[in-house]
Amino acid sequence: MKKIAILGSTGSIGLTSLKVVEAHPEEYQVIALVAGKNLDLLEKQIRKFHPKGAALLEPDLAEELKCRLGRNSGTEIYSGHEGVNRLAAMEEVDTVISAMAGASGLIPTFAAIQAGKDIALANKETIVMAGPLVMDEGRKRGVSIIPIDSEHSAILQSLQGHQKEDLRRVILTASGGPFLDLPYEEMKRVSPEQALRHPNWNMGPKVTIDSATLMNKGLETIEALWLFDLKIEQISVIIHPQSIIHSMVEYKDGSIIAQLGIPDMLTPISYALSYPQHLGTPLPFLNLEEIGSLSFRKPDPKKFRCLDLARSAAETGGSMPAVLNGANEIAVDLFLKRKMDFFRIPDVIERTMGAHKTFRIDGIESVMEADRWARQKAMAFI
């Protein structure tokens, strides 16, 4: 039985992960749950799954949770980043689902790796910001880092049984988000509500906006670079509006291996937890006769500038990917708060990157230094 800690248990990935646990109670036990501010939902999860530990980032909310649960709940409550890191490295845990949103997930995920925990990785920012450090530490500790992103899960599955030296490239598929067919000029006037209406996937707000700008695919490009030990020229992005093919791997002989499935995060989460097995899920099976046809197109670089910005950050390396990520998080947050236009998101990122003097990443603190600088600079530009 795998003993699991979920970092970000009240978000979309966390909720779906708990569905996987419920579907296979003989396979998984929840040991720790971590949430940001959603006190009410975390309380319900604790009462249902009875973890040994739980944490909220806000100390006041953690104190209220203790009062609600009482002394005899059997769940130890922690707070703040220290509490989150403690649960991520908890002795009883063997697998950590890293699903906290944004840069906040890096440090607890790294703490879990240092403690020898296997990682089911949904927090792509961990690899974007600190890919070399994270992968080196994982190899040093002998831990598995299995991706939860549907695209990287598809790549992982498409690599099975093939020689690494036979690989020509990986092809990340993108739905194109809600603005795929919207004229370029009209993108200046889109609202947060419009940007959050993803046609295929039910995701958290930040990743949904990243999908609308195609930054999500840019971040996944950097993530694939480190997860699969690739060169930037070995990674392509193609628009596939139906989101049935989740990604592909092309080999030197022209063969392309693809992973297909209905667009639901239950499948890649289940595979990450059961790897290399495929356990059953409550989802219906894919019916290709009903789908009828699949279509593909190139991304429009004028509409989706974030994709090229991410590739540029990957090529520059060092602190630049962390700067890209930090500036993007600030821009997305202010767009969601209606303090900035959607159209300005890539402008802010580009200006922040242009002002940055890249430096070498030699530890987590230098990563966080780049992140702090980027956030301050992006706020100044806005």
Secondary structure, 3 states (H helix, E strand, C coil): CEEEEEECCCCHHHHHHHHHHHHCCCCEEEEEEEECCCHHHHHHHHHHHCCCEEEECCHHHHHHHHHHHCCCCCCEEEEHHHHHHHHHCCCCCCEEEECCCHHHHHHHHHHHHHCCCEEEECCHHHHHHHHHHHHHHHHHHCCCEEECCHHHHHHHHHHCCCCHHHEEEEEEEECCHHHCCCCHHHHHHCCHHHHCCCCCCCCCHHHHHHHHHCHHHHHHHHHHHHHCCCCHHHEEEEECCCCCEEEEEEECCCCEEEEECCCCCHHHHHHHHHCCCCCCCCCCCCCHHHHCCCCCECCCCCCCHHHHHHHHHHHHCCCHHHHHHHHHHHHHHHHHCCCCCHHHHHHHHHHHHHHCCCCCCCCHHHHHHHHHHHHHHHHHHC
